[in-house]
């Protein structure tokens, strides 16, 4: 049995929330550069220039990429051969508390849906925990902004609506969102399970590597087709028009009830702040 002090998790969370808020992932930076080279619209190209310049300034000055520094979301995989010394959930929230204070990151969490009182430390984090084989702890840590999250949906389709119904739902959702989620976006699509499972699938899809492809050929084709079709919508960077509305589409799927076709669309802004750490 391997022992891991929960304080190690606090340290990782503290440093990671600062890192992902200050530094745009290099693969994402390169994808934005490629998009700029292909963009035909002069205005859209200028917006992409601004996004790239913003990332450079944030990186150089050790400053947040965006004023919305997000809700912290953690997908936590705990090996069944690990014994954690201390309270793991408390340790995660302490890391958030320390990281947002140390990094001068905006605190955006409110404690009640109607009173809207700020918790003053960006806690609590949203934590999803899974028990797996092995003696490691894997943390997928994200800072998810409110603007893109507000454009996300869960819809219970009928099986008869099928693939065409899913495509239509995605395209309608992205088009109606316009510039609100700060495109160019990344789309996480969760299909199957049930109401809540589809949303988790979509959220976790956003944490996949930008250059990976679904191992299921049908879903891989859906990712490619949707990326192409979304970029035909003409929404463009920050909604100003152009060919660069979406940088990637990631689809995750799960078995479902014979009478159901749950579909969740989780939209991510162009910053896409996340990192995976293994202890």
C-alpha positions in Angstrom: 0.0 0.0 0.0 1.5 3.3 -1.1 1.0 6.3 1.1 0.5 9.9 -0.2 0.2 12.9 2.0 -2.8 15.0 1.0 -0.5 18.1 1.3 1.2 17.0 -1.9 -2.1 17.4 -3.7 -2.5 20.9 -2.2 0.9 21.9 -3.5 0.1 20.5 -7.0 -3.3 22.3 -7.2 -1.8 25.6 -5.9 0.9 25.7 -8.6 -1.2 24.2 -11.4 -4.1 26.7 -11.1 -1.6 29.5 -11.5 0.3 27.9 -14.3 -2.8 27.2 -16.5 -4.1 30.7 -15.9 -0.8 32.4 -16.9 0.5 30.2 -19.7 -1.4 29.1 -22.8 -0.7 25.5 -23.7 1.9 25.4 -26.5 0.0 23.0 -28.7 -3.0 25.4 -28.5 -0.8 28.4 -29.3 0.5 26.6 -32.4 -3.1 25.6 -33.4 -4.1 29.3 -33.2 -1.0 30.3 -35.3 -2.1 27.8 -38.0 -5.6 29.1 -37.9 -4.3 32.6 -38.4 -2.3 31.5 -41.5 -5.4 30.0 -43.1 -7.9 32.8 -42.1 -9.1 34.7 -45.2 -10.9 37.5 -43.3 -8.7 40.4 -42.4 -10.7 41.3 -39.3 -10.7 37.7 -38.1 -7.0 37.4 -38.7 -6.5 40.6 -36.7 -8.5 39.1 -33.8 -6.3 36.0 -33.8 -3.3 38.2 -33.7 -4.7 39.9 -30.6 -5.3 36.5 -29.0 -1.8 35.3 -29.7 -0.3 38.6 -28.5 -2.4 38.4 -25.3 -0.9 34.9 -24.6 2.6 36.2 -25.1 2.0 39.2 -22.7 0.4 36.9 -20.1 3.4 34.5 -20.4 6.0 37.2 -20.1 4.4 39.2 -17.4 3.2 36.2 -15.3 -0.4 37.5 -15.5 -3.7 35.8 -16.2 -4.7 35.1 -19.8 -8.2 36.4 -19.0 -10.0 38.3 -16.3 -12.3 35.3 -15.8 -9.9 32.9 -14.1 -12.5 30.2 -13.9 -14.1 27.6 -11.7 -11.6 24.9 -10.8 -12.7 21.5 -12.0 -10.8 18.4 -11.0 -11.2 14.9 -12.4 -9.5 12.7 -9.8 -8.5 9.1 -10.4 -7.3 7.3 -7.2 -5.5 4.0 -7.4 -7.1 1.4 -5.1 -3.6 0.7 -3.7 -3.1 4.2 -2.4 -3.6 5.3 1.2 -4.1 9.1 1.4 -2.9 10.7 4.6 -5.4 13.5 5.3 -8.7 14.7 3.7 -8.2 14.8 0.0 -11.2 17.0 -0.8 -10.1 19.5 1.8 -6.5 19.4 0.3 -7.8 20.2 -3.2 -9.8 23.1 -1.9 -6.9 24.4 0.1 -4.7 24.3 -3.1 -7.3 26.3 -4.9 -7.5 28.8 -2.0 -3.7 29.2 -1.9 -3.3 29.3 -5.7 -5.9 32.0 -6.3 -4.4 34.1 -3.5 -0.8 33.6 -4.5 -1.5 34.1 -8.2 -3.7 37.2 -7.8 -6.4 35.3 -9.7 -10.0 36.5 -9.6 -12.3 34.7 -7.2 -15.6 33.9 -9.0 -17.4 31.4 -6.8 -20.6 32.4 -5.0 -22.0 30.4 -2.2 -25.8 30.6 -3.0 -27.7 30.7 -6.3 -29.8 33.7 -5.2 -27.8 35.6 -2.5 -24.7 35.5 -4.7 -22.3 36.1 -1.9 -18.7 35.6 -3.1 -16.8 32.9 -1.2 -13.6 35.1 -1.4 -11.2 32.2 -2.3 -12.7 30.6 -5.4 -13.7 27.5 -3.5 -15.3 25.0 -3.6 -13.8 23.3 -6.6 -15.9 20.9 -8.6 -14.4 17.4 -8.0 -15.2 14.2 -9.8 -13.7 11.1 -8.2 -13.1 7.7 -9.7 -11.4 4.6 -8.0 -9.1 2.8 -10.4 -6.5 0.0 -10.3 -2.9 0.8 -9.3 -1.0 2.9 -6.8 -1.1 6.4 -8.4 -3.3 9.5 -8.2 -4.1 11.2 -11.5 -5.5 14.8 -11.4 -7.0 16.5 -14.5 -7.2 20.1 -13.4 -9.1 22.8 -15.3 -10.1 26.4 -14.8 -13.4 26.8 -16.7 -14.7 30.2 -17.5 -18.3 31.3 -17.1 -18.8 32.7 -20.5 -18.2 29.5 -22.4 -19.9 27.4 -19.7 -23.1 29.4 -20.1 -23.4 28.5 -23.7 -23.3 24.7 -22.9 -26.3 22.5 -22.9 -27.7 19.0 -22.2 -30.5 17.7 -24.4 -32.3 14.4 -24.2 -32.8 13.4 -27.9 -34.8 10.4 -29.1 -32.8 7.5 -30.7 -34.7 8.2 -33.9 -33.0 11.6 -34.2 -29.7 9.8 -34.3 -26.5 11.2 -35.9 -28.3 13.9 -37.9 -30.1 15.1 -34.8 -26.8 15.3 -32.9 -25.1 17.3 -35.7 -28.0 19.7 -35.9 -28.0 20.3 -32.2 -24.3 21.0 -32.1 -24.4 23.4 -35.1 -27.5 25.2 -33.7 -25.9 25.6 -30.3 -22.6 27.0 -31.7 -24.3 29.3 -34.1 -26.7 30.7 -31.4 -23.8 31.1 -29.0 -22.1 33.5 -31.5 -19.2 35.4 -29.9 -20.3 34.9 -26.3 -18.0 31.9 -25.5 -15.0 33.8 -27.0 -14.3 31.8 -30.1 -12.4 30.1 -31.6 -13.8 27.5 -29.4 -13.2 23.8 -28.5 -16.3 21.7 -28.4 -16.6 18.7 -26.0 -19.5 16.4 -27.0 -20.8 13.7 -24.6 -23.1 11.1 -26.0 -24.9 8.4 -24.0 -25.1 7.3 -20.4 -27.9 9.3 -18.9 -28.6 13.0 -18.1 -25.7 13.6 -15.8 -23.3 11.1 -17.4 -23.5 12.8 -20.8 -22.4 16.1 -19.2 -19.4 14.5 -17.5 -18.4 12.9 -20.8 -18.6 16.3 -22.5 -16.6 18.0 -19.8 -13.9 15.4 -19.8 -13.7 15.4 -23.6 -12.4 19.0 -23.3 -9.4 17.7 -21.4 -8.2 15.5 -24.2 -5.1 16.4 -26.1 -5.8 18.6 -29.1 -4.1 16.3 -31.6 -5.7 13.0 -30.5 -8.6 11.3 -32.3 -11.3 9.0 -31.0 -10.4 5.4 -31.3 -13.9 4.6 -32.5 -13.9 5.3 -36.3 -17.5 6.5 -36.3 -16.9 9.0 -33.5 -13.6 10.0 -35.1 -15.4 10.9 -38.3 -18.1 12.8 -36.3 -15.3 14.9 -34.7 -13.9 15.7 -38.2 -17.3 16.4 -39.8 -18.4 18.7 -37.0 -15.2 20.6 -37.0 -15.5 21.2 -40.7 -19.2 22.1 -40.5 -18.8 24.4 -37.5 -16.2 26.4 -39.3 -18.6 26.9 -42.2 -21.0 28.8 -39.9 -19.1 32.0 -40.3 -19.2 32.9 -36.6 -15.4 33.5 -36.5 -13.0 34.7 -33.8 -14.9 36.5 -31.1 -18.0 36.4 -33.3 -16.7 39.0 -35.9 -17.1 36.5 -38.8 -14.5 34.4 -40.6 -13.5 30.8 -41.1 -12.1 30.1 -37.6 -15.0 29.4 -35.3 -13.7 26.1 -33.8 -10.2 24.7 -33.2 -11.2 21.1 -32.2 -14.2 18.9 -31.5 -13.8 16.0 -29.0 -16.5 13.3 -28.7 -16.8 10.9 -25.8 -19.5 8.2 -25.7 -21.0 5.7 -23.2 -23.6 3.0 -23.4 -27.2 4.2 -22.8 -30.8 3.1 -22.2 -32.6 1.7 -25.2 -35.1 4.6 -25.2 -32.6 7.4 -24.7 -30.0 9.4 -26.6 -28.5 11.9 -24.1 -26.3 14.6 -25.6 -24.3 17.2 -23.8 -22.3 20.0 -25.5 -19.7 21.7 -23.3 -18.1 24.7 -25.0 -14.6 25.9 -24.2 -13.1 29.3 -25.0 -9.9 29.7 -26.9 -7.8 29.6 -23.7 -8.7 26.0 -22.8 -6.9 26.0 -19.4 -6.1 22.6 -18.1 -3.3 20.2 -17.2 -2.9 16.6 -16.1 -0.6 15.6 -13.2 0.2 12.1 -11.9 1.4 11.4 -8.4 
